[in-house]
Amino acid sequence: MNLALLGGGKMGEALARGLVAAGWEADSLAIAEIDAERRRALEEQLPGVRVVPSPAWAAADVDVVVVAVKPPDVPDALRACERTLPEQALVLSIAAGVTIADVEAVAGNRPVVRAMPNTGALVGKGAAAIAAGTNAAEPHLALAERVLGAVGTVVRVPEAQLDAVTGLSGSGPAYVFLLAESMTEAGVLVGLPRPTAAALVTQTLLGAATLLAETGDSPEMLRAAVTSPGGTTAAGLQALEAHGVRAAVLDAVEAATTRSRQLGGGA
C-alpha cells in the first residue's frame, strides 16, 4: 500500500509519523513539499520516507493521496499530479473548507473522501470525521479510516455535518486550551505558584479525558461521582452555572459551525 502526502506541514508530518508507527513501511510513503528547508527537516525526522518537491513525483503509483496543502492550493496540487496519479487511487482531502465537489472537480473520476481532523493528531490523539464523495464506496471509507486511524479516532458523517464537526472537534482543542489557561490563572489567584497550578491543571485535564475514554461512563455520571452534596465541587459548579459556562460553550460551537459554513461558501 503506497501513500503520498501533498503537503509536508504539521498535519502531513503527523500523519506520516502515525502511519510509520502503525506499521506502514517508510519507503511506501512519499511527501511532496515545495519548501527546500522543510524538505530537509522532513528527511531528517522521517528516515526512509521519500520527500520530493513535486506532487507529480510523490503521487506516481500510489494507492492513496492525502491532500494536506492549504485550502487555496488544493486545485493546483491535484492538477500537478493528474497525469501520474493512478485512476483508481483514493483522494483523501484534509483541507479545511474545501468541499467534496471542489475536490472532485479536479480529481476526475477518482474516489474522494473528505476529512476534518484536529490538532490532536500531532500527538496521536486526533479526532477526525470523514465523508464519502460520489465515487467513494465502503472500501474507500475503510481505507480512509485506516489512514486517519493511525493518529486518532475516526467517525463517519454526511458531508453536510462536517461544518458541525469543525465547530465541535476541529475548533475544540482551542476551547480546552482556553479552559486550561483560565484554570491556571485561577490557581494563581487563590495562592498557588504558576508552575504548580499549570502542572495540576494539565494532569487534571488529562485524567478527566482518560476517565471519559476508558470508563465508558457519561460526562454526567462522572461529574455526579465527584460532586458531593454541599461540597467544594458543588460550590464550584454552581459558580460556573451562574456565569453561564454551559450556554457559552453552546454558543461557541454554534458560532464556529456558522463560520465554517461561511468559509465553505454555505449559507
N, C-alpha and C positions, 0 to 999 in steps of 0.2 A: 504494500500500500504506500504509494508515493504522494506527498503533500507539499504544496507550495503556499507560502505566505507572501502576499503582496503587501509590503509594509513591515519594516523592522522596528517599529516603535515599542513602547512598553507592553502593549497588549500582544503584539506579534511575538515579542521575545518571551512573554509569559506563556503563550500557547506552545511555543517551541520547547521551552523548558518542561512544561507539563507533559507534553507528548513523549519526550525522551524518558522522563521519569515513569510514565505509564507503560513503557516497553517498546515504543516505536524506535526503530533503528535511526540513528542520527543521519546516516547517509541517505535515508529515504525522505529527508526533509530539505527544503530549499527556501531561502528567504530572499525576496527582491527588495533592495534598499538603495535608493539613489544617492544618499549621502555617504561619501567615502569614509569619513571619520566614524560614522555609525557602523558601517560595514566592518571596519577593523575591530571595533568593540564587540560586535556580534561574533566575529570569528574567534576572538579570544574567549568569550564567555560560553560559546556553544561549539566546542570542538567536534568536528565531523559533519556538522550541518553545512550545506553548501550555501554560501552567501554571495549573491550576484547583484549587479547594478540594474539589470533589465528584467521586467516581468516576463518577457518572452523567453528568456533563458530559464527562469525559475519554473515556468508552467509547462515546459515540454514533458510529455509522457507522464503526467501526474493523474491521480485518481480524484484528488480534491484540491481546489484552490480556495484559500481563505483570503477574502478581501478585507485587509486591515489598514487601508490608507485613509487619509482624511476624506470626509464625505464629498467635497467638491472634486476630488481626484479619482473617484471610482470609475467614471466612464473612460477616462484616458488610460487608467491602469488595465482595465479589461480589454480595451481596444488594442493595447500594446501586445497582449498575449493571445489575441484572437486566432492567429494562424498556427500557433504551437500548442494551444490548449486542446486536448482531445475532446471530441464532440460529446462523449458520454461523461465527462468529468463533472463532479458536483461543484457548483459555485456557492460557497458559504460566505455570506456577507455579514460582517460585524460593524459596518459603517453606520453610525447613528443617523437616523432620519432619512436614510436612502431606502425608498420603497422597493418592494419586490418588482413592481412594474418597471421602475427605473433600472434595476439590475438586469432584468430580462430583456430590456430594450437593447442592451449591448452584449448580452451573453448568448445570443442566438437561441437555439433550441435546447441548450444545456439545462439540466435541473438546477433550480435555485432554491436555497434555503436562507432566510433572513434571520439573524440572531441579534439579541440585545444582551450582551454580557455586562458585568460591572467590575469595578476595580479589585474586588476580592480575588479575581483570577490571578492577580500579581503574586499572591501568596498561596495559590492552590485552593482558595476557598470562595470561588466565584459563584454567582447566581446568574444563570442565563435562561432566556426563553427563546424558543425557535418557532418559526412559522414557515409552512411549506409554500413554495411557488407553484405555478401552473403545472410544470412537468416533474415536480418532486413527488416521489412515491415513498412508501414505507421504508424501503432500504436506504433512501437518501436521508430521511429523517433519522434513522438509526445511526447512520454514519456521522451525521452532524452531532448527534448525542455523544457518540464515541469521541469525537474530536474535542468538543467543549467539555465533556465529562472529565477530561484529563486535568482540568483546572477548577472543578467545582460541580455544582448541581445544575441540571438542565431540566426544564419543563417545556411542554408543547402548548402553544396557544394559537388562535387565529391571528392573522396579521393585524386585524382591527384592534386587538388588545395590546399590541406592542407599545403603544404610547402610554398605556396604564402601567406596563412593566417598567418603562423608562421612569415614570413618575414615582414608582414604588422602590424597586430594587436598583435601577440604574442610578437614580439620584440618592437612594437610601443611605449609602455609606457617608455622604456628607451630613445627613441628619444625625447619624450616630456620632460622627466626629464633633458636631456642634454640642451634642449632649455630653460627650466626654470633656470637652472644653469647659462647659458650664459647671459640670460636677467638680472638676478640678479647681475652678475658681471658688466654688462654694466651700470646698475643703480648706482652701487658704483662708477664706473669710471666717471660718469657725476655729482657726488656730493651727492648722497643720502646715508644716513646711511644704512648699510646692512639689519638690521631688517625691515626697511621701504621698501627697494627695494624688499625683499623677500615677504613681505605681499602683496605688489602691484602686483607682478608677479603672485603669487598663485591665487589671486582673478581675475586677468585678464584672465588667462588660464581657470579658472572655468567659468567665464562669457562668454568667447568665445565659449567654448564647449556647454554651455547651449543654447546659441543662435543657434548653429548648430542643436542641438537636438530638440529644441522647435519651431523654426520659420518655418522650412520647406524650408528655403532659402538655395541655394547652397553656398559653400565657396566663389566662385567668386562673387556672388551677395553681400554677407556680407562684403567682402573685399572692393568692389567698394563703398558700402554705407558709409564707414568710410574714404575714400580716396578722399579728395578734390583736385582739380587741383592746382598744385603748392604749396600744403600744407605740413605740417610736416610729415604726414603719407606717402605721395608720395615720399618724400625725403628718408625716411627710407626704403621703399620698393625698391627704386632704388638702394640703397646700398646693400640690400640683393641680388637682382638680379645680380648686378655687381660681387658679390662674389660667384655666382653660387649656392645659397642655394637650389633652386628648383632641380638642377641637383644632388646635394649632397644627397637630400632625395631620389630621384630615385635610385641612386647608393646604398644607404644604404639598401633599401628594397630589391633590386635585390641581393645584397651580402648576406643578411640574408636568403633569399629564397634559394640561391645556397647552403649555408652552411647547411640548414635544409635538403636539398636533399642528401647531402653528409653524414650527420649523420644518415639518414634513410636508407642508402645503395643504394640510387639512383645515377644516373649519375651526 
